[in-house]
């Protein structure tokens, strides 16, 4: 029995099943073996990035609050504002759904 290509998405699995009778039979006989061929993306890296950027955002906001309570007449330093803005933008970009076909 020939091994089909690795399956990377559900539409690819559907198309493969419709086009390949042997894959369809394999799916009927042993669906677990077919479904184990899925390539799972490494989400741990993305979680780690979001965690660190969230930490940078919280630290920036805490720094701004501490500076405000220490002396309300002083403006918030631009580095804190830019760090918080960049962290929010990157987190939004990472968490936004990716465009598909």
C-alpha positions as CSV (number, residue, x, y, z in Angstrom):
1,X,0.0,0.0,0.0
2,X,1.5,3.3,-1.1
3,X,1.7,6.0,1.6
4,X,0.0,9.3,0.6
5,X,1.6,12.7,1.0
6,X,1.4,14.3,4.4
7,X,-1.9,16.0,5.0
8,X,-1.5,19.7,6.0
9,X,-5.2,20.8,6.0
10,X,-8.7,19.5,6.0
11,X,-9.4,20.7,2.4
12,X,-6.3,18.8,1.3
13,X,-7.6,15.7,3.1
14,X,-11.0,16.1,1.5
15,X,-9.5,16.5,-2.0
16,X,-7.2,13.6,-1.4
17,X,-10.0,11.3,-0.4
18,X,-12.1,12.3,-3.4
19,X,-9.3,11.8,-5.9
20,X,-7.6,8.7,-4.4
21,X,-9.6,5.5,-4.0
22,X,-6.9,3.8,-2.0
23,X,-6.7,6.6,0.4
24,X,-10.5,6.5,0.8
25,X,-10.3,2.7,1.5
26,X,-7.5,3.4,4.0
27,X,-9.6,6.0,5.7
28,X,-12.5,3.6,6.0
29,X,-10.3,0.8,7.4
30,X,-8.1,2.8,9.7
31,X,-9.0,6.5,10.0
32,X,-6.6,7.0,12.9
33,X,-3.6,6.1,10.7
34,X,-4.7,8.6,8.1
35,X,-5.4,11.3,10.6
36,X,-2.1,10.8,12.3
37,X,-0.4,12.2,9.2
38,X,-1.5,15.7,10.0
39,X,1.3,18.2,10.4
40,X,0.6,20.2,13.6
41,X,2.2,23.7,13.6
42,X,4.5,24.5,16.5
43,X,2.3,26.8,18.5
44,X,4.6,26.8,21.5
45,X,6.8,29.4,19.8
46,X,3.8,31.7,19.2
47,X,2.5,31.3,22.7
48,X,6.0,32.2,24.1
49,X,6.1,35.3,21.9
50,X,2.7,36.4,22.9
51,X,3.6,35.8,26.6
52,X,6.7,37.9,26.4
53,X,5.1,40.7,24.5
54,X,2.2,40.7,27.0
55,X,4.8,40.9,29.7
56,X,6.5,43.9,27.9
57,X,3.1,45.5,27.6
58,X,2.3,45.1,31.4
59,X,5.7,46.3,32.4
60,X,5.3,49.4,30.2
61,X,1.9,50.2,31.6
62,X,3.1,49.7,35.2
63,X,6.1,52.0,34.5
64,X,3.7,54.7,33.1
65,X,1.4,54.4,36.2
66,X,4.3,54.5,38.6
67,X,5.7,57.6,36.9
68,X,2.3,59.3,36.9
69,X,1.8,58.7,40.6
70,X,5.3,59.8,41.4
71,X,4.9,63.1,39.6
72,X,1.7,63.8,37.7
73,X,3.2,66.9,35.9
74,X,5.8,64.8,34.0
75,X,4.7,63.4,30.7
76,X,4.9,59.7,30.1
77,X,8.2,58.9,28.4
78,X,7.9,58.1,24.7
79,X,9.8,54.8,25.1
80,X,7.0,53.4,27.3
81,X,4.3,54.5,24.9
82,X,6.1,53.1,21.9
83,X,6.9,49.8,23.6
84,X,3.3,49.4,24.7
85,X,2.0,50.3,21.2
86,X,4.4,47.9,19.5
87,X,3.5,45.1,21.8
88,X,-0.2,45.6,21.2
89,X,0.3,45.7,17.5
90,X,2.5,42.5,17.4
91,X,0.1,40.6,19.6
92,X,-2.8,41.6,17.4
93,X,-0.9,40.6,14.3
94,X,0.0,37.2,15.8
95,X,-3.5,36.4,17.1
96,X,-5.3,37.6,13.9
97,X,-6.6,34.7,11.7
98,X,-4.5,34.1,8.6
99,X,-6.1,34.5,5.2
100,X,-6.9,31.3,3.4
101,X,-7.8,30.5,-0.2
